Amino acid sequence: MGFSIASPNEEKVHDSKSSVQEAVKSGFKTGVLCTFAAAVPTLIGCRTIPWAKANLNHTAQALIISAAGIAGFFITADRTILESARGNTIGKHDK
């Protein structure tokens, strides 16, 4: 029944894990939003615009929609991780 004290490295690992989890959550939310935002005009356009109807098959439509969702996820996750890293660096230099 001894007391354990976390080493400084363990605290850093916990901070990085929480920032990565936060980045994944925000990236997932943005990815879903971007997917729906790209799906609606893509699907409507492929049914109403003659050029799109003739040239964009189901695979092309899926690629357009998924590319928007993936881009939204990675851009948001990267931005969140960079904000966390910037905050950690600024906090260390102010001390």
MMTF fields as JSON, N, C-alpha, C and O atoms, coordinates in Angstrom:
{
  "mmtfVersion": "1.0.0",
  "mmtfProducer": "UNKNOWN",
  "numBonds": 379,
  "numAtoms": 380,
  "numGroups": 95,
  "numChains": 1,
  "numModels": 1,
  "chainsPerModel": [1],
  "groupsPerChain": [95],
  "chainIdList": ["A"],
  "bondAtomList": [4, 2, 8, 6, 12, 10, 16, 14, 20, 18, 24, 22, 28, 26, 32, 30, 36, 34, 40, 38, 44, 42, 48, 46, 52, 50, 56, 54, 60, 58, 64, 62, 68, 66, 72, 70, 76, 74, 80, 78, 84, 82, 88, 86, 92, 90, 96, 94, 100, 98, 104, 102, 108, 106, 112, 110, 116, 114, 120, 118, 124, 122, 128, 126, 132, 130, 136, 134, 140, 138, 144, 142, 148, 146, 152, 150, 156, 154, 160, 158, 164, 162, 168, 166, 172, 170, 176, 174, 180, 178, 184, 182, 188, 186, 192, 190, 196, 194, 200, 198, 204, 202, 208, 206, 212, 210, 216, 214, 220, 218, 224, 222, 228, 226, 232, 230, 236, 234, 240, 238, 244, 242, 248, 246, 252, 250, 256, 254, 260, 258, 264, 262, 268, 266, 272, 270, 276, 274, 280, 278, 284, 282, 288, 286, 292, 290, 296, 294, 300, 298, 304, 302, 308, 306, 312, 310, 316, 314, 320, 318, 324, 322, 328, 326, 332, 330, 336, 334, 340, 338, 344, 342, 348, 346, 352, 350, 356, 354, 360, 358, 364, 362, 368, 366, 372, 370, 376, 374],
  "bondOrderList": [1, 1, 1, 1, 1, 1, 1, 1, 1, 1, 1, 1, 1, 1, 1, 1, 1, 1, 1, 1, 1, 1, 1, 1, 1, 1, 1, 1, 1, 1, 1, 1, 1, 1, 1, 1, 1, 1, 1, 1, 1, 1, 1, 1, 1, 1, 1, 1, 1, 1, 1, 1, 1, 1, 1, 1, 1, 1, 1, 1, 1, 1, 1, 1, 1, 1, 1, 1, 1, 1, 1, 1, 1, 1, 1, 1, 1, 1, 1, 1, 1, 1, 1, 1, 1, 1, 1, 1, 1, 1, 1, 1, 1, 1],
  "groupList": [{"groupName": "MET", "atomNameList": ["N", "CA", "C", "O"], "elementList": ["N", "C", "C", "O"], "formalChargeList": [0, 0, 0, 0], "bondAtomList": [1, 0, 2, 1, 3, 2], "bondOrderList": [1, 1, 2], "singleLetterCode": "M", "chemCompType": "L-PEPTIDE LINKING"}, {"groupName": "GLY", "atomNameList": ["N", "CA", "C", "O"], "elementList": ["N", "C", "C", "O"], "formalChargeList": [0, 0, 0, 0], "bondAtomList": [1, 0, 2, 1, 3, 2], "bondOrderList": [1, 1, 2], "singleLetterCode": "G", "chemCompType": "PEPTIDE LINKING"}, {"groupName": "PHE", "atomNameList": ["N", "CA", "C", "O"], "elementList": ["N", "C", "C", "O"], "formalChargeList": [0, 0, 0, 0], "bondAtomList": [1, 0, 2, 1, 3, 2], "bondOrderList": [1, 1, 2], "singleLetterCode": "F", "chemCompType": "L-PEPTIDE LINKING"}, {"groupName": "SER", "atomNameList": ["N", "CA", "C", "O"], "elementList": ["N", "C", "C", "O"], "formalChargeList": [0, 0, 0, 0], "bondAtomList": [1, 0, 2, 1, 3, 2], "bondOrderList": [1, 1, 2], "singleLetterCode": "S", "chemCompType": "L-PEPTIDE LINKING"}, {"groupName": "ILE", "atomNameList": ["N", "CA", "C", "O"], "elementList": ["N", "C", "C", "O"], "formalChargeList": [0, 0, 0, 0], "bondAtomList": [1, 0, 2, 1, 3, 2], "bondOrderList": [1, 1, 2], "singleLetterCode": "I", "chemCompType": "L-PEPTIDE LINKING"}, {"groupName": "ALA", "atomNameList": ["N", "CA", "C", "O"], "elementList": ["N", "C", "C", "O"], "formalChargeList": [0, 0, 0, 0], "bondAtomList": [1, 0, 2, 1, 3, 2], "bondOrderList": [1, 1, 2], "singleLetterCode": "A", "chemCompType": "L-PEPTIDE LINKING"}, {"groupName": "PRO", "atomNameList": ["N", "CA", "C", "O"], "elementList": ["N", "C", "C", "O"], "formalChargeList": [0, 0, 0, 0], "bondAtomList": [1, 0, 2, 1, 3, 2], "bondOrderList": [1, 1, 2], "singleLetterCode": "P", "chemCompType": "L-PEPTIDE LINKING"}, {"groupName": "ASN", "atomNameList": ["N", "CA", "C", "O"], "elementList": ["N", "C", "C", "O"], "formalChargeList": [0, 0, 0, 0], "bondAtomList": [1, 0, 2, 1, 3, 2], "bondOrderList": [1, 1, 2], "singleLetterCode": "N", "chemCompType": "L-PEPTIDE LINKING"}, {"groupName": "GLU", "atomNameList": ["N", "CA", "C", "O"], "elementList": ["N", "C", "C", "O"], "formalChargeList": [0, 0, 0, 0], "bondAtomList": [1, 0, 2, 1, 3, 2], "bondOrderList": [1, 1, 2], "singleLetterCode": "E", "chemCompType": "L-PEPTIDE LINKING"}, {"groupName": "LYS", "atomNameList": ["N", "CA", "C", "O"], "elementList": ["N", "C", "C", "O"], "formalChargeList": [0, 0, 0, 0], "bondAtomList": [1, 0, 2, 1, 3, 2], "bondOrderList": [1, 1, 2], "singleLetterCode": "K", "chemCompType": "L-PEPTIDE LINKING"}, {"groupName": "VAL", "atomNameList": ["N", "CA", "C", "O"], "elementList": ["N", "C", "C", "O"], "formalChargeList": [0, 0, 0, 0], "bondAtomList": [1, 0, 2, 1, 3, 2], "bondOrderList": [1, 1, 2], "singleLetterCode": "V", "chemCompType": "L-PEPTIDE LINKING"}, {"groupName": "HIS", "atomNameList": ["N", "CA", "C", "O"], "elementList": ["N", "C", "C", "O"], "formalChargeList": [0, 0, 0, 0], "bondAtomList": [1, 0, 2, 1, 3, 2], "bondOrderList": [1, 1, 2], "singleLetterCode": "H", "chemCompType": "L-PEPTIDE LINKING"}, {"groupName": "ASP", "atomNameList": ["N", "CA", "C", "O"], "elementList": ["N", "C", "C", "O"], "formalChargeList": [0, 0, 0, 0], "bondAtomList": [1, 0, 2, 1, 3, 2], "bondOrderList": [1, 1, 2], "singleLetterCode": "D", "chemCompType": "L-PEPTIDE LINKING"}, {"groupName": "GLN", "atomNameList": ["N", "CA", "C", "O"], "elementList": ["N", "C", "C", "O"], "formalChargeList": [0, 0, 0, 0], "bondAtomList": [1, 0, 2, 1, 3, 2], "bondOrderList": [1, 1, 2], "singleLetterCode": "Q", "chemCompType": "L-PEPTIDE LINKING"}, {"groupName": "THR", "atomNameList": ["N", "CA", "C", "O"], "elementList": ["N", "C", "C", "O"], "formalChargeList": [0, 0, 0, 0], "bondAtomList": [1, 0, 2, 1, 3, 2], "bondOrderList": [1, 1, 2], "singleLetterCode": "T", "chemCompType": "L-PEPTIDE LINKING"}, {"groupName": "LEU", "atomNameList": ["N", "CA", "C", "O"], "elementList": ["N", "C", "C", "O"], "formalChargeList": [0, 0, 0, 0], "bondAtomList": [1, 0, 2, 1, 3, 2], "bondOrderList": [1, 1, 2], "singleLetterCode": "L", "chemCompType": "L-PEPTIDE LINKING"}, {"groupName": "CYS", "atomNameList": ["N", "CA", "C", "O"], "elementList": ["N", "C", "C", "O"], "formalChargeList": [0, 0, 0, 0], "bondAtomList": [1, 0, 2, 1, 3, 2], "bondOrderList": [1, 1, 2], "singleLetterCode": "C", "chemCompType": "L-PEPTIDE LINKING"}, {"groupName": "ARG", "atomNameList": ["N", "CA", "C", "O"], "elementList": ["N", "C", "C", "O"], "formalChargeList": [0, 0, 0, 0], "bondAtomList": [1, 0, 2, 1, 3, 2], "bondOrderList": [1, 1, 2], "singleLetterCode": "R", "chemCompType": "L-PEPTIDE LINKING"}, {"groupName": "TRP", "atomNameList": ["N", "CA", "C", "O"], "elementList": ["N", "C", "C", "O"], "formalChargeList": [0, 0, 0, 0], "bondAtomList": [1, 0, 2, 1, 3, 2], "bondOrderList": [1, 1, 2], "singleLetterCode": "W", "chemCompType": "L-PEPTIDE LINKING"}],
  "groupTypeList": [0, 1, 2, 3, 4, 5, 3, 6, 7, 8, 8, 9, 10, 11, 12, 3, 9, 3, 3, 10, 13, 8, 5, 10, 9, 3, 1, 2, 9, 14, 1, 10, 15, 16, 14, 2, 5, 5, 5, 10, 6, 14, 15, 4, 1, 16, 17, 14, 4, 6, 18, 5, 9, 5, 7, 15, 7, 11, 14, 5, 13, 5, 15, 4, 4, 3, 5, 5, 1, 4, 5, 1, 2, 2, 4, 14, 5, 12, 17, 14, 4, 15, 8, 3, 5, 17, 1, 7, 14, 4, 1, 9, 11, 12, 9],
  "groupIdList": [1, 2, 3, 4, 5, 6, 7, 8, 9, 10, 11, 12, 13, 14, 15, 16, 17, 18, 19, 20, 21, 22, 23, 24, 25, 26, 27, 28, 29, 30, 31, 32, 33, 34, 35, 36, 37, 38, 39, 40, 41, 42, 43, 44, 45, 46, 47, 48, 49, 50, 51, 52, 53, 54, 55, 56, 57, 58, 59, 60, 61, 62, 63, 64, 65, 66, 67, 68, 69, 70, 71, 72, 73, 74, 75, 76, 77, 78, 79, 80, 81, 82, 83, 84, 85, 86, 87, 88, 89, 90, 91, 92, 93, 94, 95],
  "secStructList": [7, 7, 7, 7, 7, 7, 7, 2, 2, 2, 2, 2, 2, 2, 2, 2, 2, 2, 2, 2, 2, 2, 2, 2, 2, 2, 2, 2, 2, 2, 2, 2, 2, 2, 2, 2, 2, 2, 2, 2, 2, 2, 2, 2, 2, 2, 2, 2, 7, 2, 2, 2, 2, 2, 2, 7, 7, 2, 2, 2, 2, 2, 2, 2, 2, 2, 2, 2, 2, 2, 2, 2, 2, 2, 2, 2, 2, 2, 2, 2, 2, 2, 2, 2, 2, 2, 2, 2, 2, 2, 2, 2, 2, 2, 7],
  "xCoordList": [0.81, 0.0, 0.861, 0.65, 1.801, 2.664, 2.055, 1.176, 2.534, 2.084, 3.005, 4.221, 2.412, 3.231, 3.144, 2.085, 4.248, 4.327, 4.673, 5.608, 3.906, 4.127, 5.4, 5.671, 6.164, 7.36, 6.962, 5.848, 7.833, 7.495, 7.17, 6.35, 7.801, 7.521, 6.108, 5.473, 5.599, 4.241, 3.224, 2.215, 3.46, 2.543, 2.533, 1.476, 3.685, 3.753, 2.995, 2.304, 3.123, 2.425, 0.927, 0.193, 0.459, -0.971, -1.473, -2.551, -0.704, -1.103, -1.175, -2.098, -0.202, -0.212, -1.354, -1.944, -1.673, -2.794, -4.104, -4.948, -4.285, -5.536, -5.644, -6.739, -4.533, -4.608, -4.893, -5.595, -4.355, -4.631, -6.094, -6.747, -6.607, -8.018, -8.928, -9.937, -8.584, -9.362, -9.316, -10.324, -8.153, -8.007, -8.837, -9.45, -8.861, -9.646, -11.134, -11.867, -11.581, -13.0, -13.41, -14.428, -12.636, -12.995, -12.856, -13.656, -11.852, -11.694, -12.837, -13.283, -13.313, -14.433, -15.696, -16.43, -15.947, -17.14, -17.089, -18.086, -15.941, -15.805, -15.868, -16.431, -15.294, -15.34, -16.758, -17.116, -17.571, -18.974, -19.708, -20.475, -19.475, -20.13, -19.717, -20.56, -18.442, -17.966, -18.506, -18.789, -18.649, -19.198, -20.622, -20.975, -21.444, -22.819, -22.88, -23.708, -22.003, -21.989, -21.572, -22.003, -20.751, -20.342, -21.323, -21.481, -21.986, -22.879, -24.115, -24.526, -24.7, -25.953, -25.776, -26.499, -24.853, -24.741, -24.216, -24.564, -23.382, -22.863, -23.986, -24.118, -24.779, -25.862, -26.951, -27.49, -27.277, -28.291, -27.761, -28.478, -26.499, -25.911, -25.82, -26.018, -25.524, -25.389, -26.737, -26.789, -27.816, -29.138, -29.797, -30.749, -29.299, -29.955, -29.092, -29.634, -27.785, -26.904, -26.555, -26.03, -26.836, -26.605, -25.149, -24.89, -24.191, -22.787, -22.415, -21.764, -22.819, -22.489, -23.169, -22.584, -24.386, -25.109, -24.399, -24.37, -23.834, -23.173, -21.764, -21.306, -21.066, -19.644, -19.262, -18.155, -20.11, -19.76, -20.553, -21.741, -19.866, -20.529, -20.535, -20.107, -21.016, -21.132, -19.777, -19.664, -18.763, -17.426, -16.9, -16.32, -17.094, -16.647, -17.391, -16.797, -18.674, -19.459, -18.958, -18.824, -18.685, -18.185, -16.814, -16.53, -15.972, -14.65, -14.741, -13.996, -15.636, -15.807, -16.28, -15.752, -17.261, -17.834, -16.825, -16.656, -16.155, -15.211, -13.969, -13.404, -13.543, -12.389, -12.683, -11.812, -13.894, -14.266, -14.263, -13.778, -14.799, -14.817, -13.428, -13.125, -12.591, -11.224, -10.419, -9.673, -10.566, -9.849, -10.293, -9.463, -11.585, -12.085, -11.53, -11.154, -11.478, -10.938, -9.481, -9.119, -8.645, -7.214, -6.866, -5.972, -7.545, -7.256, -7.599, -6.823, -8.755, -9.161, -8.285, -7.882, -7.986, -7.136, -5.743, -5.179, -5.188, -3.861, -3.873, -2.958, -4.899, -5.0, -5.126, -4.527, -5.893, -6.066, -4.759, -4.424, -4.022, -2.743, -1.731, -0.978, -1.705, -0.781, -1.123, -0.22, -2.403, -2.792, -2.341, -1.867, -2.489, -2.059, -0.542, -0.046, 0.185, 1.645, 2.108, 3.056, 1.438, 1.788, 1.543, 2.345, 0.426, 0.137, 1.151, 1.538, 1.581, 2.595, 3.932, 4.633, 4.29, 5.573, 5.553, 6.53, 4.493, 4.401, 4.417, 5.057, 3.736, 3.719, 5.091, 5.416, 5.9, 7.238, 8.188, 9.045, 8.043, 8.951, 8.602, 9.455, 7.351, 6.942, 7.463, 7.566, 7.787, 8.215, 9.575, 10.059],
  "yCoordList": [-1.179, 0.0, 1.253, 2.164, 1.288, 2.457, 3.518, 3.244, 4.696, 5.797, 5.879, 5.72, 6.125, 6.262, 7.693, 8.319, 8.18, 9.531, 9.424, 8.724, 10.128, 10.08, 10.824, 11.907, 10.24, 10.914, 12.011, 11.985, 12.958, 14.019, 13.477, 14.054, 12.381, 11.808, 11.259, 11.357, 10.681, 10.144, 11.258, 11.071, 12.404, 13.523, 14.024, 14.387, 14.051, 14.487, 13.523, 13.948, 12.221, 11.23, 11.409, 11.317, 11.664, 11.85, 13.078, 13.041, 14.171, 15.385, 15.153, 15.629, 14.421, 14.183, 13.256, 13.421, 12.275, 11.389, 12.16, 11.945, 13.049, 13.806, 14.766, 14.976, 15.349, 16.251, 15.48, 15.978, 14.278, 13.459, 13.013, 13.02, 12.625, 12.228, 13.407, 13.239, 14.582, 15.78, 16.072, 16.458, 15.887, 16.122, 15.127, 15.499, 13.88, 12.864, 13.178, 13.064, 13.573, 13.897, 15.081, 15.023, 16.147, 17.318, 17.031, 17.517, 16.248, 15.874, 15.012, 15.167, 14.101, 13.24, 14.065, 13.86, 15.0, 15.839, 16.66, 16.763, 17.237, 18.043, 17.166, 17.57, 15.97, 15.059, 14.656, 14.596, 14.377, 14.028, 15.207, 15.042, 16.398, 17.595, 17.851, 18.168, 17.717, 17.928, 16.867, 17.157, 15.649, 14.588, 14.909, 14.792, 15.313, 15.671, 16.928, 17.031, 17.876, 19.107, 18.838, 19.554, 17.83, 17.493, 16.537, 16.556, 15.698, 14.688, 15.316, 14.919, 16.28, 16.855, 17.494, 17.12, 18.44, 19.019, 18.036, 18.134, 17.094, 16.123, 15.23, 15.028, 14.707, 13.81, 14.553, 14.028, 15.747, 16.532, 16.93, 16.85, 17.36, 17.76, 16.625, 16.829, 15.437, 14.29, 13.806, 13.011, 14.274, 13.895, 14.996, 14.73, 16.227, 17.332, 17.955, 18.427, 17.97, 18.598, 17.556, 16.492, 17.844, 16.845, 16.39, 15.203, 17.322, 16.92, 15.972, 14.955, 16.288, 15.433, 14.08, 13.054, 14.071, 12.808, 11.907, 10.687, 12.509, 11.73, 11.292, 10.235, 12.087, 11.838, 11.362, 10.852, 11.502, 11.1, 9.858, 9.93, 8.723, 7.493, 7.401, 8.333, 6.287, 6.142, 6.191, 6.706, 5.654, 5.675, 7.107, 7.475, 7.898, 9.292, 10.073, 10.892, 9.823, 10.497, 10.118, 10.975, 8.845, 8.386, 8.986, 9.345, 9.096, 9.693, 11.175, 11.655, 11.892, 13.317, 13.487, 14.318, 12.709, 12.83, 12.408, 13.104, 11.279, 10.8, 11.695, 11.858, 12.272, 13.173, 14.401, 14.875, 14.912, 16.066, 15.702, 16.474, 14.536, 14.108, 13.855, 14.253, 13.204, 12.912, 14.194, 14.346, 15.111, 16.384, 17.159, 17.735, 17.179, 17.871, 17.274, 18.001, 15.945, 15.276, 15.65, 16.094, 15.478, 15.69, 17.157, 17.455, 18.067, 19.483, 19.89, 20.59, 19.456, 19.819, 19.144, 19.783, 17.87, 17.167, 17.786, 17.964, 18.113, 18.731, 20.094, 20.429, 20.878, 22.201, 22.092, 22.886, 21.125, 20.947, 20.535, 21.044, 19.628, 19.186, 20.33, 20.501, 21.108, 22.243, 23.312, 23.916, 23.553, 24.512, 24.023, 24.81, 22.734, 22.166, 22.267, 22.619, 21.963, 22.041, 23.481, 23.749, 24.4, 25.805, 26.286, 27.035, 25.847, 26.21, 25.643, 26.31, 24.422, 23.812, 24.525, 24.719, 24.913, 25.586, 26.979, 27.385, 27.71, 29.063, 28.993, 29.826, 28.029, 27.882, 27.573, 28.026, 26.82, 26.471, 27.665, 27.826, 28.495, 29.632, 30.795, 31.642, 30.858, 31.944, 31.759, 32.724, 30.534, 30.261, 30.781, 30.624],
  "zCoordList": [0.0, 0.0, 0.0, 0.8, -0.875, -0.955, -1.859, -2.676, -1.692, -2.539, -3.747, -3.635, -4.882, -6.081, -6.586, -6.558, -7.034, -7.563, -9.044, -9.434, -9.85, -11.291, -11.646, -11.126, -12.523, -13.004, -13.989, -14.512, -14.249, -15.214, -16.604, -17.318, -16.989, -18.308, -18.389, -19.439, -17.301, -17.312, -17.476, -18.156, -16.875, -17.018, -18.458, -18.974, -19.109, -20.499, -21.401, -22.327, -21.132, -21.949, -21.799, -22.783, -20.576, -20.354, -21.099, -21.693, -21.077, -21.78, -23.281, -23.942, -23.823, -25.258, -25.652, -26.72, -24.798, -25.103, -25.102, -25.972, -24.143, -24.088, -25.267, -25.787, -25.696, -26.842, -28.13, -29.011, -28.239, -29.423, -29.42, -30.464, -28.253, -28.176, -28.503, -29.188, -28.027, -28.339, -29.837, -30.429, -30.444, -31.881, -32.684, -33.685, -32.26, -32.973, -32.869, -33.851, -31.675, -31.499, -32.355, -33.045, -32.321, -33.121, -34.611, -35.412, -34.991, -36.387, -36.891, -38.028, -36.045, -36.432, -36.634, -37.6, -35.719, -35.848, -37.133, -37.848, -37.42, -38.633, -39.879, -40.897, -39.803, -40.943, -41.301, -42.477, -40.281, -40.534, -41.147, -42.095, -40.607, -41.133, -42.587, -43.426, -42.877, -44.252, -45.203, -46.365, -44.712, -45.551, -45.959, -47.132, -44.996, -45.332, -46.193, -47.098, -45.909, -46.696, -48.149, -49.053, -48.379, -49.748, -50.407, -51.627, -49.611, -50.182, -50.816, -51.907, -50.147, -50.65, -52.026, -52.949, -52.21, -53.562, -54.609, -55.786, -54.182, -55.15, -55.675, -56.882, -54.769, -55.195, -55.955, -56.929, -55.531, -56.257, -57.627, -58.624, -57.673, -58.947, -59.944, -61.142, -59.462, -60.366, -60.887, -61.825, -60.296, -60.784, -61.614, -62.348, -61.504, -62.208, -63.307, -64.308, -63.152, -64.144, -65.212, -64.883, -66.472, -67.527, -67.639, -67.837, -67.516, -67.614, -66.489, -66.729, -65.262, -64.124, -64.252, -63.905, -64.739, -64.908, -65.919, -65.757, -66.952, -67.997, -67.603, -68.039, -66.784, -66.556, -65.16, -64.988, -64.169, -62.806, -62.409, -62.096, -62.429, -62.007, -60.482, -59.8, -59.953, -58.495, -57.789, -56.676, -58.442, -57.841, -57.729, -56.708, -58.752, -58.714, -57.639, -56.938, -57.511, -56.476, -55.083, -54.209, -54.886, -53.582, -53.282, -52.139, -54.291, -54.086, -53.731, -52.877, -54.373, -54.067, -52.629, -51.89, -52.24, -50.892, -49.829, -48.828, -50.034, -49.022, -48.937, -47.856, -50.056, -50.018, -49.162, -48.433, -49.248, -48.429, -46.949, -46.121, -46.611, -45.207, -44.654, -43.529, -45.423, -44.983, -44.824, -43.857, -45.766, -45.67, -44.439, -43.736, -44.174, -42.988, -41.712, -40.792, -41.652, -40.466, -40.24, -39.15, -41.252, -41.066, -40.836, -40.044, -41.501, -41.293, -39.868, -39.216, -39.383, -38.022, -36.977, -36.006, -37.159, -36.192, -36.147, -35.067, -37.299, -37.34, -36.673, -35.92, -36.945, -36.336, -34.813, -34.088, -34.326, -32.883, -32.217, -31.148, -32.832, -32.262, -32.28, -31.322, -33.352, -33.412, -32.374, -31.796, -32.132, -31.092, -29.718, -28.899, -29.471, -28.198, -28.046, -26.976, -29.101, -29.05, -28.87, -28.132, -29.544, -29.41, -27.979, -27.42, -27.396, -26.011, -25.039, -24.079, -25.281, -24.411, -24.548, -23.556, -25.753, -25.973, -25.378, -24.749, -25.553, -24.997, -23.488, -22.847, -22.9, -21.451, -20.889, -19.792, -21.603, -21.127, -21.198, -20.329, -22.217, -22.379, -21.476, -21.209, -20.993, -20.107, -18.684, -17.927, -18.328, -16.941, -16.636, -15.515]
}
